[in-house]
Amino acid sequence: MINDYVLESINNDKYIELTLNLDNAQFTVISVTGLFEQLAPQKYSQMHYHDCYEAFCIEDGSLTLRTEEETLSYSKNDLIIISPYTTHTLVENNVTNKFRDRILFLVKKNTLKNTYPLYEKITAVLEKNLLYLKTTTDICDSFKTLKDNIIAKDTLMASLNMHKIITHIIRATKEIEENAPSAFMPDTAASRSNKIQMIIGQYYNSNISLQYIAKNLNLSTRQVSRLINRLYGCTYRELICEMRMKTAMELILSSDLSMTEIAMETGFKSTKGFYKAFKGYYGSLPTNFRKNVTK
């Protein structure tokens, strides 16, 4: 949970938080509906700080932001990210229509094994107290959509938009490598493959269907199946099973979680279903496997 003294007066039903895992980075993002209408005006007219990152795109007009070191002016399509505990204030009073598309977020390294170090890349970019980029209408639109995704609790689409924004930030600051996966890439075969890999890497432990992936990528299920076969050499069902079983094995070896907890963590609705799948894949019940390993 993000704790932020500026948000203490916000009603709980207006405060929506979502956890997104992108590559090896975990983002906790929040959107607050009617933020400026609910906050006391003096909270933003006075110097304050947050214990999380504050990011926004200016949709229209201009904005003046003051820190302890400097006063800066921003205009349409500017992207600003303020680091945690950076004291700042918004100099102008009439800002409610100028950057409504605003999110707060935290980022930490997750336990997912992934070849691309997104956590290291984005934290290196965000080392400054204040990051400013002259961006595009497309990215500002992604901010708008991301806020809507958070409110709707649509984790899949929120992940795609967050990935697009973060990748754009890294690219724009010249911190990304040429072969890094990116949802900001044009809609080519390579970009579709990257999107599919990202979705499966994050949602293999949910009940996400092949049809749902295809719909959100504007592809047919046949196209997605072919891409998965080309990328992984197996069917969608086989891939999901393999990823769940390997994760289950890692949890058995490296944690004290119960089999019921491991079943839930790897996307099974029941322990019975987990036991059956594990035995079919490894030829042994998970309880017997743990006993043999710990002897």
DOZA-706287 format. One record per residue (C-alpha): x, z, y; residue in three letters; chain. Coordinates in nm, 2 decimals. Each point is the difference from the previous one (the first is absolute). Layout:
X_Z_Y_ALA_A
...
% end
This chain:
0.00_0.00_0.00_MET_A
0.13_-0.09_0.34_ILE_A
-0.01_0.30_0.23_ASN_A
-0.02_-0.09_0.37_ASP_A
-0.09_0.24_0.28_TYR_A
-0.14_-0.29_0.20_VAL_A
-0.25_-0.06_-0.27_LEU_A
-0.12_0.36_-0.05_GLU_A
-0.32_-0.06_0.19_SER_A
-0.10_-0.31_-0.20_ILE_A
-0.30_0.03_-0.24_ASN_A
0.09_-0.03_-0.36_ASN_A
-0.24_-0.28_-0.06_ASP_A
0.19_-0.20_0.27_LYS_A
0.34_0.06_-0.15_TYR_A
0.08_-0.23_-0.30_ILE_A
0.33_0.01_-0.19_GLU_A
0.12_-0.24_-0.26_LEU_A
0.32_0.00_-0.22_THR_A
0.16_-0.33_-0.07_LEU_A
0.30_-0.08_-0.23_ASN_A
0.19_-0.31_0.11_LEU_A
0.31_-0.07_-0.21_ASP_A
0.20_0.33_0.00_ASN_A
-0.17_0.13_0.32_ALA_A
-0.31_0.22_0.02_GLN_A
-0.19_-0.02_0.33_PHE_A
-0.26_0.25_0.10_THR_A
-0.21_-0.17_0.26_VAL_A
-0.29_0.12_0.20_ILE_A
-0.26_-0.15_0.24_SER_A
-0.22_0.20_0.23_VAL_A
-0.32_-0.16_0.11_THR_A
-0.09_0.06_0.37_GLY_A
0.34_0.17_0.06_LEU_A
0.02_-0.02_0.37_PHE_A
-0.37_0.08_0.05_GLU_A
0.05_0.33_-0.20_GLN_A
0.33_0.12_0.14_LEU_A
0.01_0.20_0.32_ALA_A
0.16_-0.24_0.26_PRO_A
0.27_0.26_0.09_GLN_A
0.14_-0.02_-0.35_LYS_A
0.13_-0.35_0.06_TYR_A
0.07_0.03_0.38_SER_A
0.24_0.28_-0.07_GLN_A
0.32_-0.01_-0.20_MET_A
-0.06_0.04_-0.37_HIS_A
0.13_-0.10_-0.34_TYR_A
-0.11_-0.07_-0.36_HIS_A
0.15_0.11_-0.33_ASP_A
-0.05_-0.36_-0.13_CYS_A
0.06_-0.35_0.12_TYR_A
-0.24_-0.14_0.26_GLU_A
-0.04_-0.38_-0.01_ALA_A
-0.22_-0.23_0.20_PHE_A
-0.03_-0.36_0.12_CYS_A
-0.13_-0.06_0.35_ILE_A
-0.30_-0.22_-0.04_GLU_A
-0.04_-0.08_0.37_ASP_A
0.10_0.12_0.35_GLY_A
0.31_0.21_0.05_SER_A
0.12_0.35_-0.06_LEU_A
0.27_0.23_0.14_THR_A
0.16_0.25_-0.23_LEU_A
0.23_0.28_0.11_ARG_A
0.26_0.19_-0.21_THR_A
0.24_0.27_0.11_GLU_A
0.26_-0.27_0.05_GLU_A
-0.18_-0.30_0.15_GLU_A
-0.32_-0.16_0.11_THR_A
-0.09_-0.33_-0.16_LEU_A
-0.28_-0.26_0.05_SER_A
-0.16_-0.20_-0.27_TYR_A
-0.25_-0.29_-0.01_SER_A
-0.21_-0.21_-0.24_LYS_A
0.13_-0.04_-0.36_ASN_A
0.27_0.26_0.05_ASP_A
0.06_0.22_-0.31_LEU_A
0.12_0.36_0.07_ILE_A
0.09_0.26_-0.26_ILE_A
0.08_0.35_0.12_ILE_A
0.20_0.22_-0.24_SER_A
-0.10_0.35_-0.10_PRO_A
0.07_0.28_0.25_TYR_A
0.08_-0.25_0.28_THR_A
-0.16_0.15_0.32_THR_A
-0.20_-0.26_0.19_HIS_A
-0.31_-0.06_0.21_THR_A
-0.22_-0.29_0.09_LEU_A
0.03_-0.04_0.38_VAL_A
-0.32_-0.20_0.05_GLU_A
-0.34_0.16_-0.05_ASN_A
-0.21_-0.30_-0.09_ASN_A
0.15_-0.08_-0.33_VAL_A
-0.29_0.01_-0.24_THR_A
-0.05_-0.38_-0.01_ASN_A
0.36_-0.09_0.00_LYS_A
0.13_0.12_-0.34_PHE_A
-0.28_0.11_-0.21_ARG_A
0.18_-0.13_-0.31_ASP_A
0.22_0.30_-0.05_ARG_A
0.11_0.18_-0.31_ILE_A
0.20_0.31_-0.09_LEU_A
0.22_0.00_-0.30_PHE_A
0.27_0.18_-0.20_LEU_A
0.24_-0.16_-0.24_VAL_A
0.20_0.14_-0.29_LYS_A
0.17_-0.13_-0.31_LYS_A
-0.22_-0.02_-0.31_ASN_A
0.09_0.01_-0.37_THR_A
-0.09_-0.36_-0.07_LEU_A
0.29_-0.20_-0.14_LYS_A
0.03_-0.32_0.20_ASN_A
0.29_-0.23_0.07_THR_A
-0.07_-0.04_0.37_TYR_A
0.09_0.31_0.22_PRO_A
-0.28_-0.01_0.25_LEU_A
0.03_0.37_0.08_TYR_A
0.37_-0.03_0.09_GLU_A
-0.07_-0.31_0.21_LYS_A
-0.29_0.14_0.20_ILE_A
0.15_0.34_0.06_THR_A
0.31_-0.17_0.13_ALA_A
-0.21_-0.20_0.25_VAL_A
-0.20_0.31_0.11_LEU_A
0.30_0.21_0.08_GLU_A
-0.05_-0.05_0.37_LYS_A
-0.23_0.23_0.20_ASN_A
-0.19_-0.30_0.12_LEU_A
-0.02_-0.34_-0.16_LEU_A
-0.14_-0.29_0.20_TYR_A
-0.06_-0.36_-0.12_LEU_A
-0.16_-0.30_0.17_LYS_A
-0.22_-0.11_-0.29_THR_A
-0.27_-0.25_-0.07_THR_A
-0.38_0.00_0.02_THR_A
0.00_-0.03_-0.38_ASP_A
0.18_0.34_-0.04_ILE_A
-0.23_0.16_0.25_CYS_A
-0.30_-0.13_-0.20_ASP_A
0.16_0.16_-0.31_SER_A
0.00_0.33_0.19_PHE_A
-0.37_-0.04_0.07_LYS_A
-0.07_-0.09_-0.36_THR_A
0.21_0.28_-0.13_LEU_A
-0.19_0.25_0.20_LYS_A
-0.32_-0.14_-0.15_ASP_A
0.15_0.01_-0.35_ASN_A
0.08_0.37_0.04_ILE_A
-0.35_0.08_0.13_ILE_A
-0.14_-0.19_-0.30_ALA_A
0.25_0.17_-0.23_LYS_A
0.10_-0.35_-0.14_ASP_A
0.34_0.09_-0.13_THR_A
0.08_-0.35_-0.13_LEU_A
-0.06_-0.18_0.33_MET_A
0.15_0.28_0.20_ALA_A
0.32_-0.04_-0.21_SER_A
0.01_-0.37_0.06_LEU_A
-0.04_0.04_0.38_ASN_A
0.24_0.30_0.02_MET_A
0.26_-0.20_-0.20_HIS_A
-0.04_-0.29_0.24_LYS_A
0.05_0.22_0.30_ILE_A
0.30_0.19_-0.14_ILE_A
0.17_-0.32_-0.12_THR_A
-0.05_-0.16_0.34_HIS_A
0.15_0.31_0.17_ILE_A
0.31_-0.02_-0.23_ILE_A
0.04_-0.38_0.04_ARG_A
-0.05_0.02_0.38_ALA_A
0.28_0.26_0.02_THR_A
0.23_-0.22_-0.22_LYS_A
0.03_0.28_-0.26_GLU_A
-0.15_-0.19_-0.30_ILE_A
0.18_-0.22_-0.25_GLU_A
-0.10_-0.36_-0.05_GLU_A
-0.13_0.05_-0.35_ASN_A
-0.22_0.30_0.07_ALA_A
-0.36_-0.02_-0.10_PRO_A
-0.24_-0.04_0.29_SER_A
-0.38_-0.02_0.05_ALA_A
0.09_-0.15_0.34_PHE_A
0.13_-0.32_-0.16_MET_A
-0.20_-0.32_0.02_PRO_A
-0.26_-0.04_-0.29_ASP_A
0.24_-0.18_-0.23_THR_A
0.05_0.04_-0.38_ALA_A
0.29_0.24_0.07_ALA_A
-0.21_0.22_0.24_SER_A
-0.29_0.01_-0.25_ARG_A
0.23_0.11_-0.27_SER_A
0.14_0.28_0.22_ASN_A
-0.35_0.12_0.08_LYS_A
-0.10_0.00_-0.36_ILE_A
0.31_0.20_-0.09_GLN_A
-0.07_0.25_0.27_MET_A
-0.37_0.05_-0.10_ILE_A
0.08_0.04_-0.37_ILE_A
0.29_0.23_0.08_GLY_A
-0.23_0.23_0.19_GLN_A
-0.33_-0.03_-0.19_TYR_A
0.10_-0.03_-0.37_TYR_A
-0.14_0.35_-0.05_ASN_A
-0.34_-0.07_0.14_SER_A
-0.29_-0.21_-0.13_ASN_A
0.07_-0.29_0.23_ILE_A
-0.11_-0.33_-0.16_SER_A
0.16_-0.34_-0.01_LEU_A
-0.31_-0.13_0.19_GLN_A
0.05_0.25_0.28_TYR_A
0.36_-0.10_0.05_ILE_A
-0.09_-0.37_0.00_ALA_A
-0.28_0.05_0.25_LYS_A
0.22_0.19_0.25_ASN_A
0.27_-0.26_-0.03_LEU_A
-0.24_-0.30_0.03_ASN_A
0.11_-0.12_-0.34_LEU_A
-0.18_-0.07_-0.33_SER_A
0.05_0.23_-0.29_THR_A
0.16_-0.29_-0.18_ARG_A
0.26_-0.04_0.28_GLN_A
0.07_0.37_-0.01_VAL_A
0.03_0.00_-0.38_SER_A
0.25_-0.28_0.02_ARG_A
0.21_0.17_0.27_LEU_A
0.01_0.32_-0.21_ILE_A
0.10_-0.19_-0.31_ASN_A
0.28_-0.17_0.20_ARG_A
0.12_0.32_0.16_LEU_A
-0.03_0.24_-0.30_TYR_A
-0.03_-0.22_-0.31_GLY_A
-0.33_0.16_-0.12_CYS_A
-0.37_0.03_0.08_THR_A
-0.14_0.22_0.26_TYR_A
-0.14_0.25_-0.26_ARG_A
0.34_0.01_-0.18_GLU_A
0.18_0.06_0.33_LEU_A
-0.23_0.29_0.10_ILE_A
0.03_0.16_-0.34_CYS_A
0.38_-0.03_0.01_GLU_A
0.03_0.15_0.34_MET_A
-0.23_0.29_-0.09_ARG_A
0.19_0.07_-0.32_MET_A
0.34_0.00_0.16_LYS_A
-0.12_0.23_0.28_THR_A
-0.16_0.23_-0.26_ALA_A
0.33_0.01_-0.19_MET_A
0.19_0.09_0.31_GLU_A
-0.25_0.28_0.08_LEU_A
0.03_0.14_-0.35_ILE_A
0.38_0.00_0.02_LEU_A
0.04_0.13_0.36_SER_A
-0.30_0.22_0.07_SER_A
-0.20_0.30_-0.14_ASP_A
-0.33_-0.17_0.06_LEU_A
-0.26_0.04_-0.27_SER_A
-0.12_-0.31_-0.19_MET_A
-0.33_0.01_0.18_THR_A
0.19_-0.01_0.34_GLU_A
0.22_-0.28_-0.12_ILE_A
-0.31_-0.19_-0.12_ALA_A
-0.16_0.03_0.34_MET_A
0.33_-0.08_0.18_GLU_A
0.03_-0.33_-0.19_THR_A
-0.35_-0.11_0.05_GLY_A
-0.18_0.10_-0.32_PHE_A
-0.36_0.14_0.03_LYS_A
0.05_0.22_-0.31_SER_A
0.27_0.17_-0.20_THR_A
-0.13_-0.17_-0.31_LYS_A
0.04_-0.35_0.15_GLY_A
0.36_0.10_0.11_PHE_A
0.09_0.12_-0.35_TYR_A
-0.13_-0.32_-0.16_LYS_A
0.19_-0.22_0.24_ALA_A
0.32_0.20_-0.02_PHE_A
0.00_-0.01_-0.38_LYS_A
-0.08_-0.37_-0.01_GLY_A
0.30_-0.07_0.23_TYR_A
0.26_0.25_-0.12_TYR_A
-0.13_0.07_-0.36_GLY_A
-0.02_0.37_0.06_SER_A
-0.23_0.24_0.17_LEU_A
0.13_0.12_0.34_PRO_A
-0.01_0.37_-0.11_THR_A
0.21_-0.08_-0.30_ASN_A
0.24_-0.20_0.21_PHE_A
0.05_0.29_0.24_ARG_A
0.06_0.25_-0.28_LYS_A
0.26_-0.23_-0.16_ASN_A
0.18_-0.05_0.33_VAL_A
0.01_0.37_0.09_THR_A
0.13_0.11_-0.34_LYS_A
% end
